[in-house]
């Protein structure tokens, strides 16, 4: 029997697997065989330790500091504004002599299910707090901490259907919020509508007040101010915040980025015009998405969509992990530093549905925490060193950890939370409360417990371990503000979309994609999946640690195997592109103002009668199902819009117009390959078990490059000199593992062969040039994703590359390419035989092939009006045909031709 000859190899594999399985299992946090270790009892124990830590801080504040604003835990006392030093904005921006910490923790007591504590706190606020004080706090900090805390407390105290309803309560917290809101309104008295950064709560605007403010401070007020308007009926607050929000957004740069600092009086950005996701601009993006979630107002989703695309395109580093400060006008990297506030971004990405990007960035902050047992305020990603070592118990990292755990349910995030809890207890817990860390290197402590330590950090940490919290069963429109306050609006306070807008935006029910965990394929010849693995088993887990420069832990080293491999992480999971369209692929000038005969707005989107010269932006969808057109010329294409293509020229020209060298747009986008095996007769008895002979064939679809030799049937049939890659007898396939990406000169000549390389490391054109220099007829590139892609190169690059008339490049999608490389590996291991490839042509005549590939005219030049147009629309609705660019499906397009 044939299997007997493989008996020694089988025994070796069994022995090897038995030795390696314990290592493999140790490297996953979600293996069904060894479990995660997070039992219900362990979660409850971590939750109760978090509760104890909260009350240690809160009780000491009430004992030693109340009714002052903050606890000073090292001196067991309290503090308010710095009356003697008004320029001390670090203290005076948040402390306004209004019992800040008490107001800030009202809804934390709700999360901790402490009804009695909540009732006592509400009574204390009503008895002690008033805002007729001669202090000048920051408008933004006062809004998010005080106004937000009062509104959240009012919502819970006034709703009879939930357990925190207080029967005696008569809206006193809302009255306080209304009074505070009116005291903040004069800050918006500018020509631009952008508010001053600070205001005196008793005296209003002060003479000589600075006109500088940050984007976050001016544009992150809509949640609290609009909620105040909806609950009181006083619409002044919502109008002011709405105007400020769009006063900022309408001043974005041409590439869609906001600056960090702006002049409130003239609306000009202040040098340096730098932006990112961190301090100064962070919560603007957060409030754009969250106000849409809370109110359903679609224009805020539009802002979020455009802003996120711009950030992912320009601020995200080339490695796909760090998000760095960039110039708002050019997108060029300004600094290589990141701040601790930007650790909120993964949580926001989860809320938007981009979980994979969130996982990557969170892993970097996790490794920063591992390195410092806290999150330093500023970190230099280039030198891999912290440049500011404070940690005032900020909540952003643990906030993102909670979001990611709720999205993935991976116990890795419970491990992260436990590490944070342990470090805070060890480093920040003192006799009289919790203290910030002034220097993480020496654990020098700061005599201050900022209110967000109780209102956010411990709130999110508690929620992480509390599986049964009522918020985890609430599927309403509630959101956490940037200060962690819970806000929501009843149906009676929501405003329906106007009929005119609803007609233009028919799709208004958006769902985020579900998280897809890493699944190991146990049998490469089977469609059955194997173990679902955790975050620690991701191929980029060690890569993220390397980016931060953290040493591997003992547990991680124990999980390594000498027989394992390091996989280069895939970067492109969110991308946007700009194209200037043309029907034949030629470079054409941009049409800066396309008229309605060319680009026409219609009831549910746009109809394009002539694509030539129209600048188009496409953005990858968050559900990873394809791309959407976002911009056409100066028009913005919004969710729910459809782009109808009515230009017959996109299908090319007639065959009589073709010349030997044709525009790249007329090339066949894909061709069929036939893979077969050239085996000497004496090897047939020892061939692999899945083969019955040399006549076994495999059909693959490859995507052609728009440079190099044109492999289209209508071209190659007419050439005087045959194209080497089209030889009917086929060409041998080779690969060099030492030059697997094909970016270096090949060590051997490969005349009349095809080289197989992997995508990445250099451009497609570079790979083709190296193959040409080795004498090869062409190159097949194995892609890093399963989308069809037609590789491109600029005309200038091709022109200086020399003669490419007899070498071609093809691309295979990732899964298809894996099949091909496994076949090649099989024959390399056997040591005899050769894998061959040939282009497979459909049995059509040359004329039929050319006609099918180049011409597809509409029966009639129909417009979008009248019965015929409506009939065409109905047909497209039932059987939509969409447009592809470089193999990318544009899902919000419809072809009418």
N, C-alpha and C positions, 0 to 999 in steps of 0.2 A: 504494500500500500504506500501511496506517495507521501503520506504524513510522517512515516517513519524516518525519512531522510532529514526531517527538520526537528527530530526529538531533542538533540542537544540544545539547539537554539531555544526551544520551548521551555526546557528546564531552566535555562539561564534567565529567561524573561520572568518566570514565576519566582525564582529566587530574588532577582533584582526588585521586583514589585513588592515582595514581602518585606524587604529591608527599607523601601522608600515610603510605603504607605503611611507609617507613623509621622514621617516628616511632612508629607503632603497635608495630612489632617491637622497637624499643628499650625499650619500656615493659614487656616481659615477661621474666621470668627462666626461662621454660620454653617458648619458642617453638621449634618444630621447624625453623624456617628459619635462625635465627641461632645456635641452640644456647646452652648455658649457660656454656661455657668451662671447665667442671669435668671435665677428662679424668681418667682413672685415674692418670696420672703426677702431675697437680696434687694430687689427693687424697693420694697417697702422700707427696709432698713436704711437704704440710701436716701429715700424720701424723708424719713423721720430725722435723719441727721441734718438734712437741709433745713427742715422746719426748725430744729433746735438752733441752728446757726442764725436763721432769720430772727427768731425771738431774742437771741442773745444781743443782736444789734438793735432791734426795735425797742425792747424793754429798757436797755441802757439809754437809748435816746429819750424815751419818755421819762426816765428817772433823772438823768443828768442834764438834758439839753432843752426839752420842751418847756416853753413855747418858742424857743429860738429855732433857727432854720436847720442847723446841722449839729451833729455830735462830734466833739473832739475827743476821741477815745483814749489817747495817751494821757491827757490831763483830766479825764473824767468830768468834762464840762461841755458847754455848748457855745456856739457862735452864730452871729448873724452877719449883716454887712460890715465891711471894714470902714467904720465911720471916720477914722482918722486919716485914711488913705483912699480917697475916691478913685484914684487911678489903678487900684488893685482890682482889675477886672476879673481875675481868676476867681475871686470871692464875690465881688459885687454883681457880676453878671447873673449869678444864680440865687444869691441870698438877698431877699427883698424885705426881710422882717415880717414874714407871713407864714411861719411854721412850715417851711418848705417840705421837710422830710415827712411830716404827718400827712400832708395832702398827697404827697407822691406815693404813699404806700396803701392808700385806701383800697384799691382793687387787688393788691397783693394779698390782703387779708381775705378777699373773696376767693382768690385762687387757692389759698390754704384752707378754705372751708371753715373759717373762723367767724361765725355770725356774731357772736357776742363781742369779739374784738372789733369787728367792722362797725357795729352799732356804737360802741364807745368812741371809736375814732371819729365817726360822723358827728356825734355830739360835741366832741372836743373842737372840731373844726368850726362848727356853728357858734360855739361859745367864745372861741379865742381869736378867730381869723377875721381880719378886715383889711382893706386895701388902700385906705386913706393914709398912706405912709410916705414919708419924704425920702424915698430911695429910688435909684435909677437902674433897675435890672435890665438885662437884655430881653428884647421882645420875644425872640425865638425861645430862649430857655424858659421864660415865664409861661409862654404858651404851651410848650410840650410838657413841662413838669407840673405847673399849677393849674392852668386852665384845663388841660387834659385830665388831671387827677380829679378835679371837681366834677367834670362832666361824666366821667366813668363812675364815680361814686354816686352821682345823682341817678344814672341809668339803673344801677342795681338797687338803690334804695326805693325807687319809685315804681317798680314793676311788680304787680301783685302775683304774677304767675311763677315767680322763682323764689328760692328760700331766703334771699337777702332783702326781701321787701320789708320795709319798716312802716308799720301802720301809722305811727305818729308823725312820720316825715311829711312835710308840706312844701318841698321844693327849695329848701333854704340853700342847698349847695348850688343849684341852678341860679338862684338870685346872686350868690357870690360870684359865680362865673360870669353872669351878665354884667355885673359891676366892673369886674376886672377887664372884660372885653371892651367896655366903653372907655376905660382908662388907657387901653392900648391903641385904640382907633386913631388918635392924632398922629401916631407914628407914620401912618399911610398918607399924610398930607404932603405929597411930593408931586412934581410934574409928571413923573413916570408911573406913579402908583406903587413903586417899590418902597417898602417901609424903612425908616431909620432903624439902626441897629438897637438903640436904647431909648428909653423914655422914663421920665420921672412920674411915678404913679400918682403923686399929689399935684404937681405943678405942670405936668405935660411936657412938651418939647422945651429943651433948655437951649439958650443962646450958645452958638458955637458948637453944636452937636456935630459929630463927624458924619460925613455923607458916604462913607465906605461901609459896605456890608457884604456878607458872603452869599452865594447863591442858595445855600441851604437855609440860612437865616431868613432870607426874603421870600423864598418860594416854598417853604415847608410849613405852611400854616393852614392849609385848606381843610385838613381833617378836623382840627379843633374848632376853627372859626365857622366852617359850614355846619358842623354839628350844633354849635351854639345857636346859629341862625334858625336851623330847622326846629330846635326844641323851644326857642323863645318866640319865633315869628318875626324877629328883628333881622331883616335880610342885609343890613349894613355890613356885618362881619363876613358873610360868605362872598358878597360882592367885592369887598376889599381884598380878601385872600385870593379870589379868582383872578382879579385884575393883576395882582402881584405875580401870581404863578405864570400867567401868559405874557406879562411884561418881560419876564426872564426868558421864557421859551422862545418868544419871537425875536430875541436878540442872540440866538444861537449862531454859531459860525456857519459858513457855507458847507462844512462837512458834518454838521449836525451836533456839534459839541458846545456845551455851556462852559463859561469860564468859572473861576473860583471867586473872584472879588469884583464888585461892580459899584459904580457911583450911583447912588439912589436919586440924585438930582437930575443928571443928564443922561443916565442910562448907558454910559460907556464903561467897557471892561477895563480894569485896572491892571497895569503891568506888575508881575509877569502874567501873561494870559495863559495860565496853566490849568489843566483840569484832570479829573480822574474819577475814582469812586470813593475817595476818602474824605477827610475833614474838609469842610467848606462847601461841599456840593452833594454829599452822600444822600441825605434824606429827601432831596428834591425828587430823585428817581423813585425812592420808596413811596412818597406821597402820591406820585402820578399813578402808580399801579394800585395802591391801596384805596385811594378815593374812587377809582373805577370799581373796585371790588365792592366797596361799601355803598356807592350811590348808583352804579350802573351808567354813569355819564361817559359816553363813548369817546369824547374828545380827549379824556385823560388816558384811555388805553392807547389812542393814537400817539400821544406824546411818549408814553412808555415804549411802544414798539419802535419808534424812530430813535429814541435815546438809547435803547438797549443795543440796537443794531450798530449805532455809531461807537458806543463804548467797546463792544466786542470786536469791532473792526480796527480801532485805533489804540485803545488803551491796553488791551490784552497783549501780553508779550508774545513773541514769535513761538515760544515753547508751549503756549496755550495755557499757562498756569498763572503767572503773576499778572497783575493789572497795575500799570505804572502811570505816573503823572505824565501827560503829554501836552504839547502846544495845541490850544483849542482851534487854531486856524490851519495848521499843517498836519496834525496828528503825529508829529515827530516826538520821540521820547525826550522829556525835559529832565527828569531825574530818575534814578534807579531806586528810590526809596519808596516804602509803603508805610502807612500808619495803621495803628490798631483799630481805628474806627472802620476801616474798610473790611474788617472781618465780618461785618453784617451782610456783605454782598452775597455769599452763598445762600443765606436764608431767603433773601429776596429772589434769587434765581430759582430756588425751590418753589416759592409762591407763584412764579411765572411759568413753571413747568420745565425749566432747563436743569434737570437734576444732575446730569452727567458733568456739566461745567461746574456746578456747585460742589460736587464731590472732589474735584481736582483742586480747586482753590482752598477748600476747607482742609485738605490734607497738608497744605503748606503751613497754614496757621496752627494746625495740630502739632507739626514738627517744631514750629517756633515755641509753642507752649512747652513741649518736651524739653527743649534746650534750655529754657529760662525759668520753668515752673511759674509761668505767668506770660502775659503777652506784652512785650515792650512797646512803648508808644511809637517809636520810629525804627525801621529796620532797613538796612541797605542790602538790596538783593544782589548787587554786583560783588561787593566784598564779603557778603554773608556775615554781616556784623550788625548788631543793634547799635544805633547811634543815640537813642534816648531810652533810658532804662526804667522809666517810671511805669507802674501798673496801678492805677487808682481803682481797681476792681471793676473795670469796664465790662459791660454785658455782651458786646457784639459777638464774640466768639462762641459763647455758650448759647446765644440766641440761634445762631446758624446750626449749632449742634442739635438743638431741639427740632428745628425744621427738618433737618436731614434724617433724624431718627423717625419722625412721624411719616416721612415720605418713603423711607427704605425699610424701616423696622430692623435694621442691621444692628446687632448688639455691640458692634464696634463703637457706636456713638454713646452707648451706656458706659463703656470703658473710658471714653474720653471724658464724659461727665464726672465719673468717679474720680479720675485723676484731677480734674479741676476742683472738685469738692475737697479732696485731701489737701491740695496745695493751699487753698484759701484758708482752711482750718489751721494748717501748720504755720503759714506765713502771715496771715492777716488777723487772726483771732487774738484779741488781747482782753484783759480783765474787764474793760469798760466798753466793749463792742468790737467793731471791725475797723481796721485801718488800711488805708491805701499804702502801697509800697513805693517809696521814693527812689530806691535803687535795687533792682532785682539781683544784682551781683552780690550785694552785701546784706540784703534784706533790711536796709535802713528804712524805717517806717515814717509815714507822713501822718501828722496828727489831724486826720480828717476822714470822716466817713461820708462820702458823697451820697446823696439821696438815691442815685440810680443803683447803688449796690443792693438796696432792699427792694426798690420798685421794679428792677429789671433782672439783674444778675441772678439773684436767688429765686426770683419768680420763674425764670426759664429753667433754672436748674431743678427746681421742684417739679415743674411740669414734665421734665425729661423722665423722671423716675415714677411719676404718678399716672399709671396707665388708666385709672378709672376717673380721672378728673372730668368734670362736666363739660369743659371746653372741648375735650376730645370727642364728645358726642354731639357737638353743636355744629350743624352744617349751614348756619345762617350766614349773613354778610358781615359778621364781626371781623374786626382787624385789631392788631396791636399797633399803637402809634410808635413813633420812633423813641418814645420814652417808656414803651411797654404798657401803655394804658389801653384798656379794652373799650372800644367804641363800636356802636352799632346803631342802625336806624330802623325803626318800625316801618311797615309798609305805608302807613299814613304819612310818613315824613319823606318818602321817596317821590321823586318827580318822574312821571312817565315820559318816555322819549316823544318829542313832537312828531306829529304825523308826517310832516315833510321830511324830517331826518330819518324816520323809520322807512320811508319809501326808498331813500338813497342807501340805507344800510340794512338790508333785509336779514343779515345774520347777526344776532346779538346774544347768542348763547354759547359761551366759549368754555371748553373743557381742557384741562391740562393733561398731557400724556402721563400714563402710569410709569412708575420706575421699573426698569428691566434689569434685574440683577445679573451678575456674571454667572454664566452657566458653563461648566466644563463638559465638553463632548468626550465621552468615554470611548466610543468606537467611531473611528473616522470614516468607516464605510456604512455607518448606520445613521438614520435620521433621529434615533432616540437620543435624548439629552441625559447628561449625567448629573453630578452634584451641583447644587446651587451654592456658590462660594461667596464669602463675605468680602468686605472692603479690603482686608489685609491680603486677600488673594488676588487682587487686581494687579495687572502687569505694571501699572504705573505707581504702585504703592512705594516701592523702593526708589523709584525715580523722584517722587516728591521729596522723600527724605534727603536724597542727594542734592536737590536744588537748594535746600536749606543748610546742608552741610552738617547734619546731625549724625552722630555715630549710631550704628545699629544696636538695638537692645539684645540681651542674651536670648530672649524668646525669638526674636527675629533671626538671629544667627543659627539657632537650633533648627529653625524651619528651612534653612537653605539646603540645597543639594548640589553636589559637585556635578551632577548630570543635568542640572536645570539650565535655563537660558534667560537672558535679559532681553526683553522685547522693547523696541523703541516705541514710545507712546504715540498714539495717533492724535494729532493736534486738531484737525479740522472737524469739529463737531458743531460749530456755529460760524457761518461765514456770510458775508455780503459782497456783492460784486456790482460794479458799474460797467455797462456796455453802451457803446454808440452803435446802434443796430444798422445793418445793411443787408439787402436781400441776397447779395452774392458773395459776401465775406470780405469785400474790399474795405480799406480804410476810407471813411467818408467824413467830411466835416460835420460837426454837431449843428443841428437845426435848433437855434436858441429859442425860437418862438414858433412852434408848429401851428399852422392854422387848422381850422375845423374841417377842411377838406382832407387833412392828413391825420389828425387826431381829434376825435369828437367825443365830448362827454355825453353819455346817455343815461337813462333812468337808473340803471343798476351798475354803472361803471363807465367804461370807455371803449370806443371802437376805433381801431387803428386801420386806416385805409392804406397807409404807406409808411412802412417801418423805417425807411432810410433816413439816417441822421438823428433819430430820436434817442436821447440818452435815457437808459433804463436801469433802474436799480433793482436787483433781486436779492432776497434775503432768505436764508434757510429757515424753515418753519421749526418752531420749538418741539413739535411732535415728531420731527425727524423723518417726515414722510416725503419731503421734497422741498421746493422753493416757492415763494410767492413774489410776484412783481409788486414792488412798493412805490416806485415812482416812474412816471412817464413824462419826460420833459419837465415842465414846471408844475405838473399835477402830482398830487399824492394819491396813491391807490390804497384805500383803507380796507380793513377786514370786512368782508361782505361784498366788496366790489368785484366785478368780473372784467377782464380785459379781453375783448373780442378782436381777433386778428382777421382782417379782411383784405390782405395784400397777397395776390396770387404770385407775385414775383419771388416769394420766399421758397418756391419749389424749383427755382432755377430757370434756365433757358432751354431752347430746343436744341436738338443734337446738331443741326446744321450750323449752329453758331459756335460749337465747341472747337477749341484749338488744342494742340497737344498739351499745353500748360494752361490750366483753367483756374479760375478763382477758387479759393479753398471752400467756399460755401456750397459748391456744386459737387464736392466729393461724396462718395457713399459714406455714411457715418459709421457703418459697421460691415463686417464681412464674416463669412463662416470659415472656420479652420477645421481641417480633418487631421486628427492626430493618429498615427499608426506606429507600428513597431517593426523595425528591421532586425530580425533574429536569424543568426546562422542556423543551418539545419541541425548541427550537433547539440544545440542548446534547447531544442524543443522539449526534451524529456525533463529538463530541470527548470522550466519556466514557472513563474508564479502561479499559484493555484487558481487565481481569478481569470487567467487567460487560457484560451483553447488553441491559439495559433497566431500566426503573424498577420492574419487578415482581420483581426479585431480592430475596429475603428472607433474614434471618439469625436463627436462634433462639438465645437466650442464657438461662441460668438465673441469676436474681438472688435474693439473700437479703434478706428483709424485716426492717425494724426493728421493735422491740417498743415503739415510741412513734410519734407522728404518726398519720396516717390509716391505718386497717386496710384493706389491699388484698385480704383474703381474699374469695373468691367468695361465700361464704355471708353475708358482711356487706354487701358493696357491692350485691348484688342487692336487698336490703331497704331501702336508704337512700332517704329522700324526695328528697334532693338528690344528683345523680350526683357521683361523685368525679372530679375533673378528670384524674387520672393514668390513669383507666380508659377514656377516650374511645376509641371504636373506630377513629376516623380517625387516631389517633396524635397525638403532640406533638413539636415540633422539639427537637433537642438542641443546646445551646450550652456553650461553655467560655470562660473568661477566663484566658489564660496568665499575666497579671500577678497573678491571684488564683487560682492553680491548686489550692490546697488549700481554697479556699472559706471561709477563716477571717475575711476582711475584707469590708466592704460591697462589693457588686458595683457597678461603674462605670456600668452601664446597667440599666434595667428589663427584665425578661424575662417579660412576662405570658403565662400559659398555656403555659409552656415547661418543659423539664427541664434542669437544670444538671448538668454532669459535673465532678466535682472528684476530687482525690486524697486518700487517707487520710493523717492526720497533721496536726500543727500545732495542732489544737484538737479538741474532742469532736465526736462525730457530731451531737449536738443543736445545737451551735453552727453547724455547716454547714447544718442544716435551717432554723434561724432566719434566717441570712443569705439563703438561697434564698427563704424566705417573704417577707422584707422587700423582695426584688427583684420580687415578684409571681409567682414561679415556682410551678408546680404541684407540684414535687418536686425531688429531687436524687438522682443516682446517684454513689456513692462507689466509686472504683477501689481495691481492696484492695492491700496490700503483701505478701500471701502467698496461696497457693492453697487455703487451708482455708476451708470455708464458715463464715461468721460472721453471726450475727443481732445487729446493733447494739442496745445497750440504753442506758437512762438511768434515773436514780432517779426515784421518784415526786415527790420534792420539786422536783427540777430541772424536770420536766415541768409541775408545777403553777404555777410562776412564769414559764413561757415564753409564756403567752397561748394564743390559739386555734391549735391544730394540727390541727383536724378536717378540713382540706382540703388539707394538704400531706403528702407522704410521702417516705420515704427508703429507697433500695435499695442493696445492696452487691454489686459484681461481684468475683469473685476476680481475682488479679493477671493471670493469663494471658488470661482472658476479657476483662478490662478493657483489656488491651493491644490486642486485636483491635479493640475499639470505638474507642479513641482513634486508632488508625492509620486507620480508615475516616474519622473526622471530619477528621483531618489531610489526607487525600487530597482531600476536598471543599473544605477551606479553601484548599488550594494551587490547585485548579482555579478557585476564585472564583465558582462558581455551583452551584446545587443545594443541597439540605438533607437531612441525615440525620434520620430520624424514628424514633420508638419507640412501640410500643403493647403493652399487656399482652395476652398470648395466652391464652385460656381453652380448656380441654379441652371437647369437645362433650358435656357431661353436663348433666342437668337440675339445677336448683338443689337439689332435695331430695337427689339422688345426691351432689352435690358436698359439701353440708353433712354428710351422713352419713359419707362417706368421710373427711372431714377431722377429725371430732370424736369419732367413736365407734369403738372397737375393743375389744369385750369378750371375755374368755376364755370358752371354752365351759363351763368348769367351774372352780369355786374349788378348785384342787388343791393339796395340800401337797407337801412335798419327800420324803415318805416313801411307801413302798409301790411296787407295780409301775408304777402310772401315773406316779409321779414319776420313776422310773428311765427309763421310756420317753421322757418329756419331756427328761430330761437327755441321752439318746442322740441325740435329734433336734437339740438345740441344739449338740451336739458336732460333728455332721456339717454343720449349716447354721446357724451362729451368727448371731444378730441382736443388735446392740449398741446402746447408748444414746448419744445425742448431747446435749451441752449447748452452746447457742450455736454450733452447727455443729461443735463439736469432738468427734471420735469417741473414746469411752472404751473402749479396746480390751480391758480386762479385765472388761467387763460382758457380761451375757447377758440378753436379754429373754425372760421366760417367758409373757408375756401377748400 
